[in-house]
Amino acid sequence: MRETPTWRIPVGIFGLFAALIVYGVVIARYAPGLIGSWPVAAQTVVYLVLGLIWLLPLKRFLIWMETGSWSPPAAADPQE
């Protein structure tokens, strides 16, 4: 576990914020043109999926911000 702050945390926060803005702008720009003529129920499902899909890489990104590695640290051996 880290004891002192690292540069990854502020950089990660700004990077996450910038990526979410870009993602939102791309969705707002292109999704209505692609699915605007679909039934409301189908549009709702698409927007729900698009609203949640950005969460998929979030876990590894947060792990990187904390540890500097993209994969989770090995679990501690309970025998120790």
N, C-alpha and C positions, 0 to 999 in steps of 0.2 A: 504494500500500500504506500502511496506517495505521501511524503511528509511536507513538501513545499510546493507552492504553485509552479506551474510550468507555462511556457509560451503556448502550448497546445490548447489550453482552455479558452483564452480570449480569441485566438485564431479560429478555433473550432466553432465558437459561438457566432462570430462574424461570418464564417464560411457557411454555417447552417442557415443563418438568416438570409444571406445572399442567394444560396441555392433554393430556398423556399420561395423567395421573391421571383426568381427566374422561372421556377416550376409553375408558380401561380400565374404569371404573365403568359407563359406558353399555353397553359390550359385555357385561360380566359380568352386568348387570342384565337386558338385553333379548334377547341372542342365545340363551341356553338355552331360553327360552320359545318362540322362533320356530323353532329347529332341533333342539330336544331329542328329537323323535320321529323324526328322520331317521336313516338308517343311519350307522354310525360313520365309514365312509370319507367320506361326504358332509360330515359335521360336521368332520372333520379338514381337508378342503379349505377349508371356510368359515373355520375358525379360522386356518388358515395365511394365507389372503388378508387377513382382518381384522388379523392380527398384522403383516403387511407393509405394509398400505395407508397407515399413518401416515407411512411414509417418503416418499410422493409429494411433499408440500409441504416436506419437510425441506431440500432443496437451496436453494430460494429463501429460506427462513427463515434458513439459515446465511449466505447471501450478504448478506441484510439486516443480520444481526448484524455482519458484517465491514465492509460498505461503506456502509450506510445506504440502499441502493437495493435494490429487489426484483428487478431484473434484473442478470445478470452484467455486469461491466465489459467494455468493448470490448477485443478482443484487441490487443495491441501490434503495431505494424507491424514485421515482421522486417527491413525495409530501413533502419530508423532505427538 
